[in-house]
């Protein structure tokens, strides 16, 4: 290709390659979560909105059109779908397939490097090492190491890729690209139940400072950070989870590929400030991209590079264009990815279609954020039944559960919808998305109240009497709305939240949770309870205050196993919604706006607060409702 032709580069800006200039196209995938094919395993049907196979169909022509390109993955590629879980389970047909289907697909696509996300550690180090051993591309992670500081098996802190770039005059010039990776340091807490003390982590920014001079000393002329972290605060705080912005501020970082939070950047959902330009796609003036999740988007950054002349040599970025390209519903699936994924896909379908029980009524999560929910009651009952025989008598046993599929960034199809009748294993996978184990905490009444205040950050602050205010905070995920079964309480949405949607404490004295009671009796701050929750929550996942509670030993019980046992124990399960919580009535009846799947209209509307009425269609397949509180 003659890359002096702008049309061949498919750019929307007039980049002009010359004898000293060229364009390097950098591609990113992130948070694939083993969504290799366009298939919804929970519903057992094709899904044209996700999957690396369609991302690859978008990638290949864009890569062919570029004289110079690099392809990176930003982590969370080994876990996050039923296919991933089954591929990791010893003794399954999918687990016997090597290489791991995600690695096989990435090998087929020709990745140049990848980093690790937090979910790579969900199955433990043995599974991780076995998967990475088959990768034909380097895996980099600078701030996650084995205990004692040695790199993890199959991982290096950074790598220098030597590439020959085609210049505007057709000549080729060498470029050494340094690639360095980072992941949230919270990994050691979130997965402590499978990692023990075998892994240590370091703050992302501190690790970058320590490694960048080594990377430069090794000859890196352009440094690309594969940062499995979101675009959060620009102010650095030690150990922060979403550190992409302060990382970009470091001298020596040239390009940032972000991820972890499943958002799209550049894009309109980010608020511009001095550090973040969501229109230009820059963090502290440096090119950046974040490509959604599950293969929904392909990140692309085109860098106009200039080779410096004279004694100093080296390269510099003159300009750039960043975009996150949606895969669209019409793209065909890439045959190489389909072939790489097919054996494990077929084995997964066999496992997911295995009968496990029977439901006398459907389970749907359309209203789980605004009313008691039968699916959450089923989970809570199953988890309490699993751990109750292992606990000493005396403490009332409660269960903290959260709805994992409530629309949000996942769209109008991201809801639990299990029909009545025979139930297959895929229903258990839909109810328990992650390979968590159960943990029981001894917790006080004050600790329970603090836990629920964190959950209540889901809601906006409502002004009584003001017209049609949104109920749900736009950036608050439903999976952090814990409901504690065994209690009753009200949530006052006219009071300010104690926490920001990301879990940070913003108003320590704020109080939304009212009338907290157990068995009809008010819960006192010093009262003691046993609370069963997931291993992720028990180690602080989601910003819940688990550090104030004391773990009780109950052994390693998988959350999904507890649910399967509940199905097996009953010939026919009759779902019921335990009346755990409700909205506290406001002094003046007030309508708030709430959106859920349009499919919710196919069933009778539930009773919510003072009333619920349908207003009409929302955007992108949602339906809009007014709730009177």
C-alpha positions in Angstrom: 0.0 0.0 0.0 1.1 3.5 -0.7 0.3 5.2 2.6 0.8 8.6 1.1 -2.9 8.2 -0.1 -5.1 9.6 2.6 -8.1 7.6 1.4 -6.3 4.4 1.9 -5.7 5.2 5.5 -9.5 5.7 6.2 -8.9 8.8 8.2 -11.3 11.6 8.8 -8.5 14.1 9.4 -5.9 15.2 6.8 -2.8 13.4 8.0 0.0 13.8 5.5 2.7 11.1 5.5 6.1 12.3 4.1 9.6 11.0 4.1 9.9 11.7 7.8 6.2 11.1 8.7 3.9 8.1 8.8 0.7 6.9 10.5 0.7 4.1 13.1 -2.8 2.7 13.7 -3.3 1.3 17.2 -6.2 -1.0 17.9 -7.7 -2.0 21.3 -10.1 -4.6 22.5 -10.9 -4.7 26.2 -13.1 -6.6 28.7 -14.0 -9.3 26.2 -15.0 -11.6 29.0 -14.7 -14.6 26.7 -17.5 -13.3 24.5 -15.9 -14.8 21.4 -19.0 -15.5 19.4 -22.2 -13.4 19.0 -24.1 -15.7 21.4 -26.2 -15.1 24.5 -25.5 -18.2 26.6 -28.1 -17.2 29.2 -30.9 -17.0 26.7 -29.4 -19.7 24.5 -29.7 -17.7 21.3 -27.5 -15.6 18.9 -26.7 -12.0 19.8 -25.4 -9.8 17.0 -24.3 -7.0 19.4 -21.3 -8.7 21.0 -18.5 -11.1 20.3 -14.8 -10.9 19.2 -15.8 -12.7 16.0 -17.7 -9.6 14.8 -15.0 -7.2 16.3 -12.5 -9.1 14.1 -14.7 -8.6 11.0 -14.5 -4.9 11.7 -10.8 -5.0 12.5 -9.4 -6.9 9.5 -10.3 -4.3 6.7 -9.1 -1.5 9.0 -5.9 -3.2 9.6 -5.4 -4.1 5.9 -5.9 -0.4 5.1 -3.1 0.7 7.4 0.5 0.5 6.4 1.5 0.3 10.0 -0.7 -1.1 12.9 -0.6 -2.7 16.3 -3.3 -4.7 18.1 -3.6 -4.9 21.9 -6.0 -6.4 24.4 -6.6 -4.6 27.7 -7.5 -7.5 29.9 -10.5 -9.4 31.3 -10.4 -11.9 28.4 -10.5 -15.2 30.4 -13.6 -14.8 32.6 -17.1 -13.3 32.4 -19.3 -15.7 30.4 -20.7 -19.2 30.9 -18.2 -20.3 28.2 -15.4 -19.0 30.3 -16.6 -20.7 33.5 -17.1 -24.0 31.8 -13.7 -23.8 30.1 -12.1 -23.3 33.5 -13.9 -26.1 35.3 -11.8 -29.2 35.7 -13.5 -32.3 34.3 -15.6 -30.6 31.7 -15.3 -31.2 28.0 -14.5 -27.5 27.4 -11.8 -27.5 30.0 -10.0 -30.3 28.2 -9.7 -28.2 25.0 -6.3 -26.5 24.7 -5.5 -23.8 24.1 -8.1 -22.0 26.0 -10.7 -20.7 23.5 -10.0 -17.0 24.3 -6.2 -17.6 23.8 -6.9 -19.6 20.6 -9.0 -16.7 19.2 -6.5 -14.1 20.1 -3.7 -16.1 18.6 -5.7 -16.4 15.4 -6.2 -12.6 15.2 -2.5 -11.8 15.7 -2.4 -9.7 18.8 0.8 -7.9 19.4 0.5 -7.9 23.2 -2.1 -8.0 26.0 -2.4 -7.2 29.7 -4.2 -8.8 32.6 -7.4 -7.6 34.0 -8.7 -8.3 37.5 -11.0 -11.2 36.3 -8.0 -13.1 34.9 -7.4 -14.1 38.6 -10.9 -15.4 39.4 -10.0 -19.0 38.8 -6.6 -18.9 40.6 -3.0 -18.9 39.4 -2.8 -22.5 38.1 -5.6 -21.9 35.6 -4.1 -18.5 34.6 -0.6 -20.0 34.0 -2.1 -22.9 32.0 -4.0 -20.5 29.8 -1.2 -18.0 29.2 1.3 -20.7 28.3 -0.4 -21.1 24.9 -0.4 -17.4 24.0 1.7 -16.5 21.0 1.9 -12.8 22.1 3.5 -11.2 25.2 1.4 -10.6 28.3 2.5 -7.5 30.3 1.6 -6.4 33.8 3.8 -4.1 35.8 1.9 -3.8 39.1 0.8 -7.4 39.7 3.5 -9.9 40.7 4.1 -13.1 42.6 4.6 -12.7 46.3 8.2 -11.6 46.7 8.3 -9.5 43.5 8.9 -12.1 40.8 6.8 -11.8 37.6 3.8 -14.1 37.4 4.2 -17.2 35.2 3.9 -16.2 31.5 3.9 -12.5 32.3 6.5 -9.7 32.1 6.2 -6.1 33.4 6.7 -4.6 29.9 8.0 -5.4 26.5 9.7 -3.5 23.7 8.3 -4.3 20.3 10.6 -3.5 17.4 8.6 -2.7 14.3 9.6 -1.4 10.8 7.3 1.4 9.8 6.6 2.3 6.2 7.1 6.0 5.8 5.4 8.4 3.4 8.1 7.9 0.8 7.9 4.1 1.0 11.1 3.6 3.0 11.0 1.7 6.2 12.2 3.0 9.5 12.6 1.2 12.9 10.3 2.1 15.8 10.7 0.6 19.2 7.3 0.6 21.0 7.3 0.1 24.7 4.1 -1.7 26.0 3.4 -1.7 29.7 0.4 -3.1 31.5 -1.5 -2.3 34.7 -4.5 -3.7 36.6 -6.5 -2.6 39.7 -4.4 -3.3 42.8 -7.6 -4.5 44.6 -7.1 -7.9 42.9 -5.4 -9.3 46.1 -8.6 -8.4 48.1 -11.2 -9.3 45.5 -9.7 -12.8 44.8 -8.1 -13.5 48.1 -10.2 -16.7 48.5 -8.4 -18.3 45.5 -5.0 -16.4 45.6 -4.2 -16.4 49.3 -1.0 -14.6 49.7 0.6 -15.7 46.4 0.1 -12.4 44.7 1.1 -8.9 45.5 0.0 -5.6 43.8 1.3 -2.1 43.7 -0.4 1.3 43.1 -0.7 1.8 39.3 1.0 5.2 39.2 3.8 4.3 41.6 4.5 1.2 39.6 4.6 3.2 36.3 7.0 5.6 37.8 9.3 2.8 38.9 9.2 1.0 35.5 9.2 3.8 33.0 12.9 4.6 33.3 13.7 0.9 32.8 11.5 0.8 29.7 13.1 3.9 28.3 16.6 2.5 29.1 15.6 -0.6 27.1 15.2 1.6 24.0 11.4 2.4 24.0 10.8 5.4 21.7 7.0 5.3 22.0 5.2 4.1 25.2 1.7 2.6 25.1 0.1 1.9 28.5 -2.4 -1.0 28.6 -4.3 0.2 31.6 -7.1 -2.1 32.8 -8.6 0.8 34.8 -11.3 3.3 34.1 -11.3 7.0 33.5 -11.9 8.3 37.0 -10.6 11.2 39.1 -7.7 13.2 37.8 -6.3 13.5 41.4 -4.1 10.5 42.2 -4.9 8.6 45.4 -2.7 5.7 46.5 -4.2 2.4 45.5 -7.0 3.9 43.4 -8.9 1.5 41.2 -9.6 3.7 38.2 -6.3 5.4 37.6 -6.1 6.0 33.9 -6.1 9.8 34.2 -3.3 10.2 36.7 -1.3 7.6 34.8 -1.7 9.6 31.6 -0.2 12.6 33.4 3.2 10.9 33.8 6.0 12.0 31.7 7.0 9.0 29.5 3.5 7.7 28.8 2.5 8.6 25.3 -0.8 6.6 24.7 -3.3 5.2 27.1 -5.6 2.3 26.4 -8.2 2.1 29.2 -10.9 -0.3 30.2 -12.4 -2.2 33.3 -15.5 -0.1 33.6 -17.1 -1.2 30.3 -17.6 2.4 29.0 -16.8 3.9 25.6 -14.2 6.7 25.2 -14.1 9.0 23.3 -17.8 9.5 23.8 -20.5 11.8 25.2 -20.9 10.0 28.5 -17.8 11.6 30.0 -17.7 15.2 31.3 -14.9 17.3 29.9 -12.5 18.9 32.3 -8.9 20.1 32.3 -7.6 16.5 32.1 -10.3 14.7 30.1 -11.3 15.6 26.5 -14.1 13.2 25.5 -14.4 14.7 22.1 -10.7 14.6 21.1 -10.1 11.4 23.0 -7.3 12.6 25.2 -6.2 12.3 28.8 -3.9 15.1 29.8 -3.5 15.8 26.1 -2.4 12.2 25.3 -4.3 10.0 22.9 -6.6 7.5 24.7 -9.4 5.1 23.9 -11.7 2.7 25.8 -13.7 0.1 23.7 -16.7 -0.8 25.8 -17.0 -4.5 26.7 -17.8 -8.0 25.3 -16.5 -7.1 21.9 -19.1 -4.3 21.5 -16.5 -1.8 20.1 -13.1 -1.7 18.5 -10.8 1.0 19.9 -8.7 2.8 17.2 -6.1 5.5 17.6 -4.3 6.8 14.5 -1.0 8.4 15.4 0.7 10.7 12.9 4.4 10.1 13.8 7.4 12.1 12.8 10.9 10.7 12.8 13.2 13.4 14.2 16.3 14.2 12.1 19.7 15.0 13.4 21.7 13.8 16.4 18.7 13.4 18.8 16.8 11.0 16.5 13.7 9.5 18.0 10.0 9.9 17.2 7.2 12.3 18.2 3.4 12.3 17.9 2.3 15.2 15.8 -1.4 14.6 15.9 -3.9 11.8 16.4 -7.4 10.6 15.9 -9.2 8.4 18.4 -12.5 6.5 18.1 -14.3 3.5 19.5 -16.0 1.9 16.6 -19.3 -0.1 17.3 -19.4 -3.5 15.7 -23.0 -3.0 14.6 -25.5 -5.8 14.2 -24.9 -6.6 10.5 -21.2 -7.6 10.5 -20.5 -11.2 9.7 -18.5 -13.3 12.1 -14.9 -13.8 11.3 -14.3 -17.4 10.2 -11.0 -17.8 12.0 -12.5 -16.7 15.3 -15.5 -19.0 14.8 -13.2 -21.9 14.2 -11.1 -21.2 17.2 -14.1 -20.9 19.5 -16.3 -23.6 18.1 -15.1 -26.7 20.0 -15.5 -25.0 23.4 -18.7 -23.3 22.3 -20.3 -26.7 21.5 -19.1 -28.2 24.8 -20.4 -25.2 26.7 -23.9 -25.5 25.1 -24.1 -29.2 26.1 -23.3 -28.2 29.7 -25.6 -25.2 29.8 -28.6 -27.2 28.5 -28.4 -29.8 31.2 -31.7 -29.9 33.2 -31.4 -28.8 36.9 -34.9 -28.2 38.1 -38.3 -26.7 37.6 -39.8 -23.2 38.2 -43.6 -22.7 38.8 -43.3 -19.0 37.8 -40.8 -16.9 35.8 -37.9 -15.0 37.2 -37.3 -11.6 35.7 -35.2 -8.6 36.9 -37.2 -5.8 35.2 -38.2 -4.3 38.6 -35.4 -5.5 40.8 -34.1 -1.9 41.4 -37.5 -0.5 42.6 -39.3 -3.4 44.3 -38.8 -6.7 46.1 -37.7 -9.4 43.7 -38.3 -13.1 43.5 -35.0 -14.0 41.9 -33.1 -12.2 44.8 -35.3 -14.1 47.3 -34.4 -17.4 45.7 -30.7 -16.5 45.8 -30.9 -15.4 49.5 -32.8 -18.5 50.5 -30.4 -20.8 48.7 -27.3 -19.1 50.3 -28.8 -19.2 53.8 -29.7 -22.8 53.4 -26.2 -23.7 52.3 -24.4 -22.1 55.2 -26.9 -22.5 58.1 -25.8 -26.1 59.0 -22.2 -24.9 59.3 -22.8 -22.0 61.7 -23.0 -22.1 65.5 -26.4 -21.3 66.9 -27.3 -17.9 68.3 -26.8 -15.3 65.5 -29.8 -14.5 63.2 -28.7 -15.4 59.6 -29.2 -12.8 56.9 -28.2 -12.7 53.2 -26.9 -9.8 51.1 -27.7 -10.3 47.4 -27.8 -8.0 44.4 -29.4 -8.0 40.9 -26.7 -8.5 38.3 -28.6 -7.8 35.1 -30.6 -4.6 35.3 -30.1 -2.9 31.9 -27.6 -0.1 32.4 -24.6 -0.1 30.1 -25.6 -3.6 29.0 -28.7 -2.3 27.2 -32.3 -3.3 27.1 -31.5 -6.9 26.7 -29.4 -7.0 29.9 -32.1 -8.4 32.2 -32.7 -11.7 33.8 -35.6 -13.5 32.0 -36.0 -17.2 33.0 -39.4 -18.6 32.0 -41.5 -20.9 34.1 -41.1 -24.6 33.5 -38.0 -26.8 33.2 -34.8 -25.1 34.2 -31.4 -25.7 32.6 -28.0 -25.1 34.0 -27.8 -21.8 32.0 -30.4 -20.4 34.4 -28.1 -20.9 37.4 -25.3 -19.2 35.3 -27.6 -16.3 34.7 -28.5 -15.9 38.4 -24.8 -16.3 39.5 -22.7 -14.6 36.9 -19.3 -14.9 38.7 -17.4 -17.9 40.2 -17.7 -16.5 43.7 -17.7 -18.5 46.9 -19.9 -17.8 49.9 -18.6 -16.0 53.0 -20.3 -15.5 56.3 -19.6 -12.3 58.3 -20.4 -11.5 61.9 -21.7 -8.0 61.6 -23.4 -5.5 63.9 -26.6 -3.5 63.4 -24.5 -0.4 62.7 -22.5 -2.4 60.1 -25.8 -3.5 58.4 -27.0 0.1 58.3 -23.7 1.2 56.7 -23.9 -1.6 54.2 -27.4 -0.5 53.1 -26.4 3.1 52.9 -23.7 2.1 50.4 -26.4 0.2 48.4 -28.8 3.2 48.5 -26.2 5.3 46.5 -28.0 3.9 43.5 -30.7 6.5 43.7 -30.7 10.2 42.8 -31.6 12.8 45.5 -35.3 13.5 44.9 -36.8 16.9 45.6 -40.4 16.3 46.9 -42.9 17.9 44.5 -40.5 18.6 41.7 -41.7 17.1 38.4 -40.4 14.0 36.8 -36.9 13.6 38.2 -34.7 10.6 37.3 -34.7 8.0 40.0 -31.5 6.1 39.2 -28.0 7.7 39.2 -26.9 7.6 35.6 -23.5 6.0 36.4 -24.6 3.8 39.2 -24.6 0.0 38.3 -27.5 -2.1 39.5 -25.1 -4.8 40.6 -24.1 -2.7 43.6 -27.7 -2.5 44.9 -27.4 -5.0 47.7 -30.7 -6.1 49.3 -30.4 -7.8 52.8 -32.9 -10.5 53.2 -34.0 -11.2 56.8 -34.5 -7.5 57.5 -37.1 -4.9 56.6 -36.4 -1.3 55.9 -37.3 1.8 53.9 -35.1 4.0 51.7 -35.7 7.8 51.8 -34.6 9.1 48.4 -35.2 12.7 49.5 -32.2 12.4 51.7 -28.7 12.8 50.2 -26.6 9.7 49.7 -23.8 8.8 52.0 -21.7 7.4 49.1 -21.0 8.4 45.5 -22.1 5.8 42.9 -18.5 4.4 42.8 -18.6 3.8 46.6 -16.6 6.7 47.8 -17.8 8.3 51.0 -19.1 11.8 50.3 -21.4 12.6 53.3 -20.6 10.5 56.4 -23.6 11.8 58.3 -26.2 11.2 55.5 -28.9 8.7 56.2 -31.3 7.2 53.7 -32.1 3.9 55.4 -35.1 4.1 57.8 -36.9 1.7 60.0 -34.3 -1.0 60.0 -35.9 -4.0 61.7 -35.5 -7.8 62.2 -38.4 -10.0 63.0 -40.5 -6.9 63.6 -38.0 -5.5 66.2 -35.9 -2.4 65.5 -32.2 -3.2 64.9 -29.9 -1.6 67.5 -26.4 -0.5 66.5 -24.8 -3.1 68.8 -27.0 -6.1 67.7 -25.1 -8.9 66.2 -26.0 -11.0 63.1 -24.5 -13.4 60.6 -24.5 -12.2 57.1 -23.9 -14.5 54.1 -22.5 -12.7 51.0 -20.1 -13.4 48.2 -16.3 -13.6 48.5 -16.1 -10.5 46.3 -18.3 -8.4 48.7 -16.7 -9.8 51.8 -13.3 -8.4 50.6 -14.7 -4.9 49.9 -15.8 -5.4 46.3 -18.1 -2.5 45.3 -17.0 -0.3 48.2 -19.1 -2.1 50.8 -17.9 -1.8 54.4 -17.0 -5.4 55.0 -13.9 -4.4 56.9 -16.1 -3.7 60.0 -17.3 -7.3 60.1 -15.6 -10.6 61.3 -15.4 -13.5 58.9 -16.9 -16.8 60.2 -15.4 -20.1 58.8 -17.9 -22.1 56.7 -15.6 -23.7 54.1 -15.6 -23.0 50.4 -19.1 -23.2 49.0 -19.6 -21.9 45.5 -22.5 -19.5 45.2 -23.7 -21.3 42.1 -23.5 -24.7 43.8 -25.7 -23.4 46.6 -28.3 -22.4 44.0 -28.1 -25.8 42.2 -28.7 -27.5 45.5 -31.8 -25.4 46.0 -33.2 -26.5 42.6 -32.3 -30.2 43.4 -34.0 -30.0 46.9 -37.4 -29.1 45.4 -39.3 -30.9 42.7 -40.9 -27.6 41.8 -39.6 -24.2 43.0 -42.3 -21.6 43.6 -40.6 -18.1 43.3 -41.8 -15.5 45.8 -40.6 -11.9 46.5 -39.8 -11.4 50.1 -41.0 -7.9 51.1 -37.7 -6.7 52.3 -37.7 -3.0 51.5 -39.7 -0.2 50.1 -39.4 3.5 49.3 -40.2 5.8 52.2 -43.2 7.9 51.2 -42.3 11.5 50.5 -44.0 14.3 52.3 -45.5 15.3 49.0 -46.4 12.7 46.4 -43.7 13.0 43.7 -43.3 11.3 40.3 -39.9 10.0 39.4 -38.7 8.5 36.1 -37.5 4.9 35.7 -36.6 2.9 32.6 -36.7 -0.9 32.2 -36.9 -3.3 29.3 -39.9 -2.9 27.1 -40.4 -6.6 27.6 -41.6 -5.8 31.1 -44.9 -4.7 29.5 -45.7 -8.4 28.6 -46.5 -9.1 32.3 -48.7 -7.4 34.8 -47.1 -4.3 36.3 -46.0 -4.7 40.0 -47.1 -2.5 42.8 -44.3 0.0 43.4 -44.5 2.8 46.0 -47.7 4.9 45.6 -48.1 3.9 42.0 -46.6 3.0 38.6 -47.6 4.0 35.1 -46.2 3.5 31.7 -45.2 6.7 29.9 -44.1 5.2 26.5 -41.0 4.1 24.8 -37.6 5.2 26.0 -34.4 5.0 24.0 -32.7 1.8 22.6 -35.4 -0.7 23.5 -36.2 0.6 27.0 -39.6 1.6 28.2 -40.2 4.6 30.4 -42.3 4.6 33.5 -43.4 7.1 36.2 -43.3 6.0 39.8 -45.1 8.0 42.5 -43.3 8.0 45.8 
